[in-house]
Amino acid sequence: MAELRFLSAIPILRIIDVPQAKEFKLDFRGIELDWSHKYSDDLPVYMQVSRAGLTLHLDNLKIYNPSAL
């Protein structure tokens, strides 16, 4: 069986206020928005941001159950 190797891990951070999170992470911290996805205006946003080799995923899902992962 082939050896399983992980090259990197990307943390998923929950955000409550999207505009405030963008202001703090993008404007104040200088992190770049790589992409953002939202099915419709009334559904949560999921985005990826990065800076200097660090990548984070930001999620504003209202109901979050870590045990479901």
C-alpha angles and dihedrals in degrees: 000000000000119000114256113230131179115207096187145347126221116208118221112218121196116229125191103189111040098193091048092047091050092049093050100039100035105030103028100032096034094232117156123235105231098181142335130204131195125161093207140344094268095050129081123272124235118194143168123223130179145180133175095349096316116118124190132181116215121203130181099189106155096216112046124181112178091188089065091066 
